[in-house]
Amino acid sequence: MYDDDCCSYIVESCVGCLCCCCCSALNFACSICGLFIGAALICVLVPAFGVVYPVRATVKDASVSRLALAGANGTALVYDLSLTVSLRNRNWAMRAEPAAPLDAELFFAGRRLEGARLVDAGMRIDPRHTEEFRMLAVSSSPVGFELGIDAAAEFARETVAGVVEFELRLTGAFKYRPVHVGGSRRLDVKCPLKLPVAPPPSPASPGTHFMSTVFDKVSITCY
């Protein structure tokens, strides 16, 4: 009888110890799983909502109908061009909304040629989406925009070199929803537009002509 009681006690003790070990192991495993889940949530939520990636601007699809010096002294620029400004929202979970109008200005040799408002309040760019805006720039005067002697000379030099360099400046501000971190973020970038040009195809068509087949395939990032 004593032996039976002793064996029963030993069995119960072993079972109890085994249960305790299993519970401890299970608790430890649950703790480890909880840590992994917490780390995974942090890795997902912090980049998605804790870090704001500003809207990225690029320029593409330039098309030029006319680009030449004009005027009695040859110091005016006649131009007719269009281009596409792309705005990319790089955030995973936050939409981008304009906090101020987005304006575009076209410059040559420091002289402002044209300006346009691309975006007003009320629009939005969804996460990981791109919105495109077409900008037209046409000289308002038939005799062209007066560049001045220095800028006209620079245009002539660049024409001979085969590349005319314009600059597109974009200014505005965006806020990011649903987590609006740190107030609105300014967008103030410059886009270098290097336009390949070619001499007139014939004496009957004077001026400089744009080689659109080169630039149409290039996407220029603004900084």
Steps between C-alpha positions, in 0.01 A plus 500: 500500500783729587665427168179583310463833681863582433465421131184709475675792667794474265273485194297799616816695571639422157174596331487822699856587411431420135192723500696782662776463242246500217326809637831679543607407148162611364521832683852552370390417145205741529734772625736443208207506255375820659840661458516396135147628435579829673822541303317421176230759578767760575680418176176546306338793682808719543586518128132525408395775744806618689721596205382747236644473149453832317326505165751445220476711186621401154468651154441302180337508156634838390378623164623819334340652192715810475818623664699783343641848546295778346449875511671786324821449698473122529477520879143371543407133540200350326397170656213254495551196719312263727607246760354266760567537872455175696446499876565166671373427853757251630330433835352158575189607690477880499332705230650833397282813494611849389537740791574779251464537122772339291649749253740437214733759347719463193837679491778549250833652607335630816216671311145391580319411178174347613298403806205268559299368794497122483314404819243671721364390836247217494688235306678202653764247402431153639782291650740356241322689221609758243310799367602676179447861394559647155665842480491722191748783450446729200655842450218750541639753253539427127846656514599277792620551856780754533800320648755776483841493337673268749224237514457510122873443457479206741213352298705535181798324663286213627336465159840459337592242767181307422332516844286785636464496879178616665402473865156417636438602860218346704380657826221386729426306819338167590352346812476126552190319631370327710805558720597862445857495630686823568273739311509559125813424301630748245564393144759732351695330223677577174481287187789539253364473147775438246332510161691364199468731201588475133567756227215597264413220256489751215556872435123539468452411868732726702562467870590215730296181495456265793589132462204362696577135430794519743338669799160328485653177633681662793357559848676782686497494880464836675717589800 
